[in-house]
Amino acid sequence: MLHPYVVLLLDGTGADPAALAAHICIVLADLVLLGSALVLAVDARAAHCAMRANLATIATLVAVQDLPLAIIAVADPTRSGYAHRITSGHLMTVLVVGLLVRAGGRSGRPPRSNPLVAGLVLGLLTLAVRLVLLMTDATPYLRVGDLFDAALLATISLFTAAVCIGLMRSPLPPSASSRISIGVASLFMARLWASVTEAPLPPFVSIVGVTLSSAILATTSIALLLETLRLREVREQDLRQRAAIAEATVRHDREVVHEVRAATAGIVAGVHLLANDRLPPGPRRRALQHMVDVEAARLDRRMSHAEVQEITVLDLDDLIAPLVTAHAAQGHEVLWTASGLQAVGRYDSVTEIVNVLLVNAARHATGRDTAIHAACTGDLVEIWVSDRGPGLAPDVRDRLFEWGARTADSPGQGIGLQRARRLAQEIGGDLRHVEPGTPGAGTSFVVSLRAPARATERRPRLGQAVGMTG
């Protein structure tokens, strides 16, 4: 901003070149003020701060009222004092600035009007007052030797001090309010020095003060905007984190509701059969009572947020039998033969996985030829759940295990398979879809679980194939 003086030093010194360089520096300072006003206006909107909006208005006001006078001084050196000395018109400027600072300190939200437009209007009004004073008095500068002028200078000084105090007490960050107060004081002291010395040309000390004031406001406004953007990014990250937590909570609750609904359906159907005495005493009635007890206990653990079960060796037949009985009570025939196999996992997790697959078979394949088959393959135990339904729709095949993956006409919510695969992976297993050998040959899912050390040894089992008649 002081580069005109550098050019002057290279070309030689002289009164006229020095005055021209000084006025050019003032013009540059006013342009920087306008740029600072634009940054402050953007910052005020982003931070929702009335003080920053009013600072944008003040910067625009000062630049608009001073810039034309500085340009006049460049064009006509005889009117040089208009740009660097204090006149009685500055009293109005200081009063308006003081009111804006006071209003910004009291209000939390920025005004609805554009601060740049407000600064332009106020700047033109104060400029008009100063131009009227210039028309009535060719040398309207305040002089220390005149008692009335000295009183006006003292009054303007007091109001300027009040503005600096108001800025220090403003809601701005302490570092920013201190720097802006220094900038205001620097601008006032620069003009006061020129007025006290009654300098006909802008003194170099005054020009340094003016440019320093504009530079301070420019750097401070940029720093405020950068800090606002940083805080906004932090808030956005916090909101995204909260949204993720809320979404996870909603998903968890929907998964709980999904599983509770599936488990409750079997319990209700079994209780109805038992209450209506449709089944005579015998193996089927005992199996139904056992299913109700097992599923009720699992539902109680699910609803009571019990501690996560330990991963242990599971008897697959003891796990699958109540599920087959529960679906049989609901009219869903499931073909299953006891395998005598064991696998490593959590009882409730594996039960929920198999139940999800059975519910999907009943819902999407209308329960046609639903079958469960367990087999040992190397160090894995696989549970196959298959049906003879229409198979998977092409639009969900690639996103089968994503949250909410479902066709438009599906009665489900697209929750079960995603949760089932996650539960399988949590216990060291997996869930995958197996493509049928021929189109339309139904759907098959395979639950892979780790086999215990002696999983290949089958325990002797009693009973045969279990279904509606098992």
N, C-alpha and C positions, 0 to 999 in steps of 0.2 A: 504493500500500500504506500510505502514511502519511496518507491523506485523513481518518481520524478526528481527527487533530490539527488539520487545517485547519478542520474543523467546530468543534472545541473553541475555536480562536482566534476564530472568528466569534461563538460563543455566550458567550464569557467564559471565564475560567480558574477552576480550582478543583481541589482534591486528588482528590475522587471522580471528577469527569469526566475528569481526566487519567489516573487509574489505569484507568478503563474504556476510554478511547481506547487506552492502551498495550496492554491485554490484547486488544482487538480487532485491533490491528496484529499481535500475536503469532499470533492465530488466522489472520489473512490470510496471514502468512508461512508458517505450517504448511500451509495449503491450497496455496500456491504450490509448496511443496516436493513435495506429492503430485502436482501437475501436472508438475513437473520430472521426478519419478520415472517417470511415464507416458511422457514424451518420451524419457527415457534408455532405458527398456525397449524402445521401438520402435527407437531408434537402435542399441542393442546387437544386436538381431536382424538389422537391416539390415547392420550393419558386422561382425557375427560377432566382437564384442569382449567379452572377459570383464570388463575393467575398467569398461566402460560399464554392463554388467549389474549389477556389484557397486555401482556408484554409484547405480543405481536402487534397489537394495536398501537402501543406506545412507540415501538421501533418504526412502524410505518408513518405515524404522525410526525416524529422528529425528522425522518428522512424527507418526507413530502414537503414540509415547511422550510427545510434548509437547502435542499437540492436546487430549487430555482434561484435562490439568492446566491448560492455558490457559482452557478452558471452565469448569472448577471455579473458577478465579480470577475469571472474569467473574461467576459466580453468587454467590461468597462472597469479598468483598474481603479478609477476614481471612486467607485462604489465598493471598494474592497472590504470596508468594515462591516458591511451587511452580513458577511459570511462568518466572521470570527469574533465579533464583539457582542456584548449583551445589550439588548434594547428593552424598553418598557414592555414590548410585545411578548417577551419571554415570560413575563409574570403569568399571562394567560396559559402559556404552554406548561409551566410548572404546576399550575393549579389543576389543569386537566390530567396531567400525569399523576399527580397526587391522588386525585379522585379514582383514577383507574387502578392504581396500586391498592388503595383502600378497599375498593369493590372486589378486586381479585382475591384479597386476603380473607374476605368474609364469605364469598360464594364458593361452593364446592364444584359445581358444574360450569362449563364454559357457556357463554351466551349463545343463543340460537343464531344470531347474526354472524356474518363472516367477519372475523377480527381484522382482516386486511382491508375490507371495504369500510369498516368503522374507522380504522386508522387513516384511510385516504380522505374520508369526509372530514374528520377532525383536523387532519393536517392542512387541508384546503381552507378550512375556516380560520385556523390560526395564521396561515400564510396570508389570507385576505386581510386580517387585522394588522399584520406587520407591514403589508404593502400600503395600507391606508396611512399608517404612521409615517412611512417613508415619503408619501406624497405630501403630507403636511409638514414634515421636517426632514430636510435633506441629510441631517446628521443626528439621528435619534438615539445615539449611543448614550449609555449611562456613564456619568463621570463621577469619580470619587470626590472631586472638589466641590461639587454641587450638593447641598444638603438634601434636597428632595431626591436626587439621583442616588445618593449614598443610602438613603432610607429604603429606596426601591431595591438596591443591590442587597442590602441586609435582609429584606423581606424575601427576595428570591432565594438567598442563601439558606434562610431558615426553612423555607418550603422544600428546597432540595435536600437538606438534611433530614427533613421528615420523610421524604420519599425513600432515602437510603435506609432509614430506620424501619419503614414499612416493608421494604424488600427483605431486610434481615429477619423480620418476624413473619414473613410469608410462608405458605405451605411448601415452598420449593425446598429441595435438598439444601442443607446448610452450605455446602461448598458452592453450589450454584448461586444461592442468594448472596453470598459474600462476594463472589466474582462480579455479579451484575451490579451490586452496590458500588464496588470499586470502579466499574465502568462508568456508572452514572456520575460518581464523584470526579472521575478523571475528565469526563466531558465538560462538567461544570467548571472545574478548576482551570481547564484550558481556556475557556471563554472568559472566566473571571480575570485570569492573568492578562489576557489581551485588553480587557476593559480597564483594569487598574493601571496598566502601563500606557493606556490610550495609544496602542500601537496602530499606526496607519496601515501597516501591512501585517499579515498573519505571522506572528513570531514562530520560530521553529519549535520552541517549547510547547506552544499551543497546538501546533499541528501534530506533534508527537502525542499529546494528550487526546486529541480527537481520534487519531488513527488507533491509538491504544484502546480507547473506549469501544470503537467499532469492532476491533479484533477480539476483545474480551467477550462482547455480546455474541459474536459469530461463533467462536469456539465453544462458549457455554451453551448456546442453543443447539449446536450439533451434539455436544455431550449429553444434553438432556434428551434429545431425540433418540440417541443410541441407547441410553439407559432405559428409556421407555420401551423401545423395541426389545431390549434384552428381558425386561420384566414381563413384557407381554408374551415373549417366547416361553419364559418360565411358567407363567400362568397357563398358557396353552398346553405345555407339557403336563402340568398338574391336572388340568381338565381332562386331557387325554388319558392320564393314568386313572383318574377317578371314573371316567367313562368305561375304561377297560375293566376296572374292578366291579362297577355296576353291571356291565355286560356279563362278566363271569358269574356274578351273584345271580343274575336273572337266569343264565344258562343252568347254573346248579339247581336253582329252584324248579325250573322247568323239567330238568332231569329227574328230580325227586318226585315231582307230580307224575311224570311219565311212568316211572317204575312203580310208584304207589298204586297208580290206576291199574297197571297190569297185574300186580300182585293181588290187589283187592278183588279184581274180577274173579280170579280162581277161588279165593276164600269165600266170597259171597255165593258163588255157584255151589261150592261144596257144602256150605252151611245150609243152603236151601234144600239140597238133596238129603242131608242128614235130618233136618227139621221136619221134612215131609214124609219121612220114613219110606222113601222110595227104594232104599237099599236094605235088604234083610241083613241080619248079622252074618258076618263072614269076612273073607279076605278083602273083598272090595270095600266094604264099609270101614274096616280097620285101616285100609290104605287111604281112604278119603279122610278119615279122622286124623291120620298121621300127616297128610298133606296140609290140612287146615292148621294143625299145630306148628308145623315147620314153616309154612308161609307166614303165619301170624307172628312167629318169633323173628323171622327175617324182616318183616315189615316194621316190627317194633324197633329192631336195631337200626333200620334205615331212618325212622322218624326221630329216634332219640339221639341221633348223632353220636352213636357209640364209637369207641376207639376203633381205629382201623385194625381189622383182623390180621393176624400174623399169616405169613405164607407157610403153608404146611402141606402135607400129603393128603389128598382128598380121595375118597371112594366115589368114583363117578356114578355108580349105580345108585348109591344112597342120595346123591345130588339130583340125578335126572328123574328118578321115580316119582317124587312129589310133583314135579313139573308136568310130567305126562298125565298124572292123575288129575291135576288142576285143569289142564286143557280138556281132558276127557269130560270133566264135570261141566265144562262150557260147551260141549258138543263138538269139540275139535279132536278128531281122531288122530293120534300120533302113534306110528308104528315104531317100536323100539324093542331091542333084545338086550338083556343084561350082558355086559361084557366082562365084568370082573376086573376092569382096569382101574389103576390109580394114576393120579396126576398131581403135579405141584401147583398150588395156587391158593386163592382165598375162596372160601365157600360161597360167601354172598356175591362176590364178583363173578365167579364162574356161573352161579345160578342165574344172575341177572343177564349175563351174556346169552346163555342158552334160551332164557325166557324171551329176550328181545327177538331172537331168530324165530322162535315158535309163534310169537304174536304176529310178526311180519308175514309168516307163512299163512296163518289163519286170516289175516287181513287182506293180503294182496293176492294170495293164491286160493282163497276160499277154502283153505284146509285140505286141498286135494292131495292125497297120498303123501302127507307130511311124514317124514321118517327121520329118526336119529340113529346114527351108527358111530361107534367108537372103535378106534383101531390104534395100534402102537406101530410107529414108523421110526425106527432107529432110536434116537434119544428123545423123541417127541411122541406125545399122545394126541391124536386128532379126533375131534368130535364133529361129525358131518351132520348138518341139518339141511335136508333137501325137500323139495316139493315138486309137484307136476303142474304148476300154474303156468301163466303166460310168459314168465320170465321178466327180466329187467327191461324197463323202457330205455331206448337209446339215449334220451336226453339226460338221464341220471347215471349212466354207466360209468362215465369218467369222473364223476364227483360223488360217488356212492357213499363214501365215508366222511363227507364234509357236513358241517353243521347246517341243518335246514334243507339238505338235498332231498327233494321230493318232486313228483310230477304234479301238474296242475289239478288233476282229479284225484290225487291221493288223499285218503282220509287221515293219514298220519301227519306228523309234524316234522319229520326229518331229523329226529333227535336220537332214536334208538341205536342205529348202526354206528354213528359217530361215537357215542358213549361206550358201546360194546367194544369197539376196537381199542379205545383208550384204556378201558379196564383190562383188556387182554394184554396190552403192551406194558401196563403197570406191573403185572405179575410175571413178566418175562415171556409172555406168549404173543400171539398175534391172531388176527381175524382177517380172512380174505374171502373173496368171492371166486368161485370156480366156474369158468365158462362151460356151458353144456356142450356135449358132443354134437348135437344137432339143434338147429333153431327151434324155439318153442318147446324145448324139453324140460322146462321148469327152471328152478333156481337152486343153487347149492352154495352153502357157506361152510367154511372149515375153521374151527377154533383149534389153534395149535397151542398146546401146553407142554411144559417140560415134564419129562417122565422121571419118576424117582429112580433111585439106584437099581431097584429090583422090579421095575414096572412091567417087565416082560413076563413075570410070573403071575399068572391069573389065580385069584383066590376062588375056591369053589363057591358057586352061587346056587341058590334055590330059585325056582320059578322059570317061566319061559317068556315068550314074547308078550309085551305089555301094550295094550291099546285100550279101546273102549271095553274090551272083554278081559283085559289083563288083570 
